[in-house]
Amino acid sequence: MKETETRGKRETGTAKPADTQRALLNVLEDLGAARDKERAEFTRTKVVIETMGSALVTLSPLGVPELANIEAKNIFGWQKGLPTRSLIAQDPFGAVIDLCGMNSDKNCETSYAAGGRQYKTVGRSILIDGRINGYVLVLTDITREKELDRLKTEFVSVTSHQLRTPLSAIKWIIELMLHEGAGPLTAEQKEFLTQASDSNERMIALIADLLNISRIEAGRLALSPVEVDLSVLTGHVLREFLEKIKEKKLALSTRFSKEARPVVADPKYLHQVLSNLISNAVKYTRPGGRITIAVRSEKGEVVWSISDTGMGIPRAQQDRVFQKFFRGDNVIREETEGTGLGLYVAKSLTEAMGGRIWFTSTEGKGTAFFFALPSKMASKK
Ligand code: ADP
């Protein structure tokens, strides 16, 4: 029956033998081309994997290594062959898979150290039609970057230390002269010396921030916590800004809650946090504005608030406020002085002391920064 039909078709001229043959040849040619393309693709991928400079490993869904380039073989000692057991519970594979979750098709990152070297490890699940087909891990050697970073931090630390001594000397000399310890001054001379003193104070504050950053980044923030009297410390910091507050005709109110318990913190770092926040409130509030500083106890914490009626922080930029070097567009336009380091330092120090820091702000209306430290429990008598 089939035979007759086919012949019948041929006879009607729809598929001559020559056409069928050509069609078959075409199909074979297409298959050959597809195979060549696949081979070229495979070779290209292999060359990319071997020359990428980072180590690459792919794992089966059960965590057994399927492919590893030379760098990976060197890191894991697989020169004689890939292991045939699952590595799912072994670092760095376990750490990455735990971190990413089994079914995520997003890159996730962790770090891994072995053989005296440090690696950035990026992992990802291979999902095909929503089903897990395996995992890929790429390890990049970042030992040198880390070392350079360490050297940079050390350079900043040493330079800042060296700069601190002459700046303090300048400070005391200017102070002495302003108090006419070296003879009477004209009003103009006083004005010039005051300007010199302001610039010197800015340099001192910048050096303090740089020093703290190098300590934070080197993990060398040595805290010496003691019980701190909040009103004394806050008053002490405020005194440094009274001159500027008067000059800018800012109204200042302070509210210290009587119930505020002491905190156990490093007074030097606490001073720095408060100083950075008060300095911003003064700097970013226009003449005639108001600054309010309050300290209260709340649910086992002591909370400071430093609020102002100043320029505020643009809403669209608020999620970047604590990043290093962040400066709001609105303040860059108006207030040229600033480094964008103060809040980064304040946040790092607060967190190092076991506290937290946050803010609310409306552009054009004002800003309130808050920071909280665990309060000292009522002492047993
Ligand atoms: P700097 O003041 O040196 O620029 P900071 O890290 O202390 O650096 O502050 C970062 C940025 O956050 C500031 O440049 C400013 O845009 C914004 N900012 C901080 N505090 C205030 C504030 N009280 N009012 C308005 N903007 C503020």
Residues whose N, C-alpha, C, O or C-beta is under 5 A from the ligand:
A	BS01	ADP	N280 A281 Y284 G310 M311 G312 I313 V321 F326 R327 G328 V331 G338 T339 G340 L341 G342 L343 Y344 T367
